[in-house]
Amino acid sequence: MSQRTRLRALAGAVALTLGVTLAACTTGGDTPSTDDPIRIGASLPLTGPVADRSGPGLKGYELWAEQVNEAGGLLGRQVELNILDDGFDQDQVVSNYTKLISQDKVDLLLGTLSSFLNLPASAVAERNGMLYVEPSGGAAEIFEQGFTRLFFAQPGTSDTLPDRFLEWAGSLPEGELPASAAYVTQTDPNTEPAVQGIQDGLEALGVETVYDESYPAEQTSFDAVADAISRAAPGILIHGAVAEDGASLIQALQRVGFSPDVLFQTNSATDTLNFPTAIGEGNEEGILTVVAWTPTSDTPGSADFVAAYQEKFGEAATEDSVASYAAAQILQAAVEAVGEIDQDALAEWLHANTVTTILGDLSWDERGVPQGSLSLAQWQDGTLTIVLPVEAAGGAEIANPKPGWVG
């Protein structure tokens, strides 16, 4: 059974057989006292292979809750977060959201991180009639489940992830587009279709595929992969990375002495807090990725968030912290507009309205898919800089080719 088939089977099984129905998901019965907190539940992979990305995600939720409570709460009630650790395990994330709903009886849910986890987690929420706003997890198959209370808190999904890179590749003058490309990806429901989309687009531009492999999430050694890529000598390397695997492959490429002219990497390269250190300061230069946000974004409230995050946690904000904060902003906007915790009414309101977040204005189709796209960014002079679309780039242009490794 393929990874994608297994993920679909798991999500389907959750949606069809999870035997928990929560009457409290919609407003009913006694009106809660303003002394009672609004309990918001979420599960995050705080341990395991993506823990370095989920830590900032948790902090984004925590900063939002602190600010809401300081401003008087939500519907006049204080917000209380109930966060569980799923260890990046699909069975555990199902158990966690089931517990949050049926035992802890939270009032609202926020999503976890990654498509891998959000696929089954969103099925738990839908089966129990609860709104589910996910901060990350743009795999197309998440939105093919027919759910009506699911919303993605970023501007674009894996379907549109290749667009900006291919826009740039297609704009290069004859002779400047490398003739060959290698593709390597973790078997993940977000990275696989995104990498395939880029491969299809580059092949349509005449770029020859010289290497095409995938690896499981638990893989930690990439020396053999790096050696094979080096021998194939591609001009372009496309890497569907999720977390630590991004740095691990680059470290292996450094050991074999191979640096492609163009390196595009998903997810891992967006970690402005850890990525440069993990691969060696200066080696991030020229690497391309896609982002919903960078620390220099001029979206509403972004600068204030960056300052508040730095003050509270003593570290720079990352895209993961911003995405979780934006997800909470979306939840807050719906609750304040509806005026009560009615799961169906909240979902209906989000389907019909645009919400202003620190990622910009977001709106969704009937599947919960955002009606926008991600930006292409490149590491330049130690800063992750948006280079496309032009209107968001502030004059920044793509440096091509990427410089070689340093040190």
Secondary structure as UniProt FT lines:
FT   HELIX           3..17
FT   HELIX           23..25
FT   TURN            34..35
FT   STRAND          38..44
FT   TURN            49..50
FT   HELIX           51..70
FT   TURN            71..72
FT   TURN            75..76
FT   STRAND          79..85
FT   TURN            87..88
FT   HELIX           90..102
FT   STRAND          108..110
FT   HELIX           115..127
FT   TURN            128..129
FT   STRAND          132..134
FT   HELIX           140..144
FT   STRAND          150..152
FT   TURN            158..162
FT   HELIX           163..171
FT   TURN            174..176
FT   STRAND          180..186
FT   TURN            189..190
FT   HELIX           191..204
FT   TURN            205..206
FT   STRAND          208..215
FT   TURN            217..218
FT   HELIX           223..232
FT   STRAND          236..240
FT   HELIX           244..256
FT   STRAND          262..265
FT   HELIX           267..270
FT   TURN            272..274
FT   HELIX           275..279
FT   TURN            281..286
FT   STRAND          288..291
FT   TURN            295..296
FT   TURN            300..301
FT   HELIX           302..313
FT   HELIX           319..338
FT   HELIX           343..352
FT   STRAND          355..357
FT   TURN            358..359
FT   STRAND          360..362
FT   TURN            366..367
FT   STRAND          375..380
FT   TURN            381..382
FT   STRAND          383..388
FT   HELIX           390..393
FT   TURN            394..395
//
